Amino acid sequence: MDDNAAFDSSPSDNKATYVLSNVVEVVERILTFVPTKSLLRIASVCRLWSNCARRVLRTQQQLTWVSACGPSSTEVHALCNTLAEEVEKVFLLPKTVLVMMDCEAFKLPGYCYRQKKSKRSRHSPVEKLIQVFPKNCDIIGIASPGIVLTPTGSPSRPPEEHQEGEAGFALMFPSMEGVHIRPFHFCQKSLSPSTLKEAGLIDNPELRVVLLFVYDAYKSGGARFLGQILEPLAKSKALIAGGLVESVFPTSLCCSRGAYGVVGLALSGPKVQGASVLLDQDVSNPKAAEATIRRLKAAKIPERNTLGFMFACVGRGQNYYNNQSNVEADAFQKVFPGVPLFGLFGNGEIGCDRIVKDDYTLCDTDTDGLQHEYTTVMTLVHLG
């Protein structure tokens, strides 16, 4: 009886083997349900599977993110632990990653240096993060006093403001048709018109959005350096948004220890759209915050494949709104319930009221009009 059962199952096994070895449509359909890391391993099985895997990877145009908060149960930051698990489940091949973490993580000796023999297993958050992503992936890392994040999963989950404790997120951008994302990193030694042009920040008619983060700007010469960055950008037709942060990672090879500099992402291409509003010092209650954020609706930017960014002063948040927490993040979600929100609390804000859509820019401003204190810059970035 057992022999007959084995004999009976043979034709169906052979048929399945034939289909998985020869029928492209079936293989590709199956591979769409396989996370990217597993998909890359599967691609080495045979030429057919390799070709199918490549085609599936090209269709993965939706960005994704992983976020974490709360005290870690291990010696490493909560985001590092979560990333190690969640990156196995994502359905994209990251080309560019934007990471933001609370700066307290970088003040702990165990995070920053290899120590005694008994602690050699401890790695910095930077090392842990770099190990998670592909070797050819561009990583821009920001450390700031506070973090704004949307929990991992659905974009409709309520965003959270974290001004204390461990928090962080990693935004993963795949290669997208009609969207070109170029990371940049300049310090006082490397900044020049030629490097700005090489990064696509000047003389680039397709530049739409620039997210930039300046570190150690309080040091002597930092204000002048910031002006050198913002002056050409203020003249462009791109949306400019960001802030002054505590530190960045990985550091540039040209940077000396303690030098000020800037990192960021230049987003170009016909499919990129952006809009931003400034919540100034007069916006100090939930109703006013919602009314200001609602002005972004005028840009008529599609919510699908759109990100929200919130760059706020450390002086705002709960204390600014009479001990009410999460006011600005809640207001954003009320106006844009399907758009995930990410960002930081920093030491200064960069941005203004501006709309960048198709071939026009609404509301130009000068260099001084881009720098603020005790404000929040709320931004939408659409990626086609």
Secondary structure, DSSP 4 states (H G I P E B T S, - for coil): -HHHHHHHHHHHHHHHHHHHHH-HHHHHHHHTTS-HHHHHHHTTS-HHHHHHHHHHHHH----EEEEEES--SSSS-HHHHHHHHHGGG-SS--SEEEEEEEGGGGGSHHHHS--SGGGTT---HHHHHHHHS-TT-EEEEEEESEEEE--SS-TTSPPEEESSSSEEEEEEE--BTTBEEEEEEEETTT-SHHHHHHTTSSS-TTEEEEEEEEESTTSTTHHHHHHHHHHHHHTSSSEEEEEEESEEESPPTTPPTT--EEEEEEEESTTEEEEEEEE-TT--SHHHHHHHHHGGGGG---STTEEEEEEEETTSTTTTTTT--SHHHHHHHHH-TTS-EEEEEESSEE--SEEEETTEEE----SGGGEESS-EEEEEEEE-
